[in-house]
Amino acid sequence: MSRILYYLILLPLSRLPLGVLHKLADFLYWVLYRGFGYRTKVVLNNLRNSFPDKNEQEIRAIADEFYRFFFDLIVETVRLFSMSKEELLERCRVNDIEVFDRFAKEGKQVIIAGGHYCNWELAAMAICMQIPHTGVAIYHPLKNKFLNEKLQQSRSRFGMEMVPTRNVKTFYAENHQRTIATIFGTDQAPSNPHNAYWTMFLNQETPVFLGAERYALQYDCPVIFLKVKRLKRGYLEVNAELVCAEPHQTQVGEISEAHTRVLEKVIQERPEYWLWTHRRWKRTRPAEMPLHGVVDPVNN
């Protein structure tokens, strides 16, 4: 079934112009959101808890804009299976490359922190083509092996290397001498609430993945946050913000707190472009886990 889905639906759709696919996104918006209310309970609950100062009309307005973006994101991700390098670079403008040049000249690998904001797939592929480092993305494999393979082929078409989460430790041990820029998604819910840094994020107690901080400390990697901005439908701008230049001079938890604050500010400015359909706050903080407290990101 997955092969039929890919070869008869996804691949042919990916060859259509993005303008045509955006018409499909409009159709999906009306059918799946307006018609069937796809995950509206989760989205509205997340928005209400994140923005308690907003009234119900404002919350529903954000939700409406989110769903318009969400279905655009789906068709744009499909388009990436066949999008040319030239079109990709035209659709995603990358600024502040100088910060990567600086560390590449020093022979330093870096860590890129980011969130599921705007079209993060397009942004990741675009920046990895334009920086002096070799781009590496950490990902959670899909359960469907065939679709997982095809998705990774799409992501790596222009040189970005893909490393599954279970292999990150081994990858760093074997590649720490290379000049790489490793992308960590920092806004997913950790499966183990004890192996996380707990902080306040969007008005709620939130566990933060320790991966970015763990490897920044272990291999002395500067941390750069990718701020993605949607210019208009199908077009992005990416700005690189240096979060931490010298990890060894930080206190434990400081890096995780810093990149979380940057992401929070980005979301608060334009909340409709974050991925609200996920149950980000499905876990509660264990009583023995401190809020803003000290954890050991290297040995946890």
Residue, then its C-alpha position, 0 to 999 in steps of 0.5 A: m500500500s505504501r508503494i502505491l501511495y508513493y508512486l501513484i499519488l505522492l510522486p505525481l503530485s510532487r511534480l505539479p507546480l506549487g501554485v497548483l498544489h496550493k489550490l489542493a491545500d485550499f481544498l484540504y483546508w475546507v474539507l479536513y478542517r472546516g468539514f471534519g475538524y481535524r484535530t481541532k480539539v488538540v489545537l484549540n486546547n494548546l492555543r488556549n493554554s499557551f495564550p491565556d490572555k487572548n479571548e476565544q475569538e482571537i484563539r479561533a482566529i489563530a487556529d484558522e490561520f494555522y490550518r491554512f498554513f498547515f495544509d500549505l505545509i503538507v503540499e509543500t513537503v510533497r513538492l520537496f520530493s521533486m523540487s529542483k535545487e534552483e527552485l528551492l534556493e529561490r523559495c528560501r533566502v538564507n541570511d547571516i551565513e557569516v556566523f557559520d563562516r566564522f566557526a568553519k574557519e576555526g575548524k569548529q563544528v556547530i549545532i543548529a537548534g530549531g523548531h517545527y516552525c514554518n516550513w522547517e524541512l525547506a529551511a533545513m535543506a536550503i541552509c545546508m546547501q549554503i553554509p561551509h559546514t556539512g549539514v546533518a539532520i537528526y530525525h525520528p524514523l517513520k515506522n513504515k520503512f519504505l516511506n521512511e527511505k523515500l523521505q530520507q532520500s528526498r531530504s538528502r538529495f542536495g547533500m544533507e546527511m540524515v542520522p536517526t536519533r538512535n545513532v546520534k551518540t555513535f555518529y558523534a563519536e565517529n565524526h567529531q573531527r569533521t566540520i559539520a552542522t547538526i540540526f536538532g529539533t528542540d520542540q518535540a516532547p521527550s519520551n522520558p520526562h526524567n531525561a529532559y530539562w524542564t522549563m516554562f514554555l508558552n505558559q506551561e511546564t515543558p520538558v526540553f530535549l537535552g540533545a542539543e545541549r548534551y553534544a554542545l557541551q561534550y564536543d564544545c560546539p557553538v549553538i546557532f538557532l535558525k529563525v524561520k520567517r514566512l514571507k508569503r505563500g511558498y517563500l521563506e527567509v532564514n536568519a541565524e542567531l548565535v545562542c552560545a559561542e562557548p558552551h564550556q563556559t555555560q552553566v548546566g541548563e543554560i543552553s537549553e534555556a537559551h534556545t527555548r526562549v528564542l523559539e518561544k519569542v518567535i512563536q509568540e510573534r506569529p503563533e500561526y506558523w508553529l505545529w499546534t496539532h501535536r500533544r506537546w504537553k502530554r507529560t507532567r513534570p515528575a515531582e523529583m525533577p526540578l523546574h529550571g533546576v540542574v540536570d546533567p545533560v552529558n550523562n543523562 
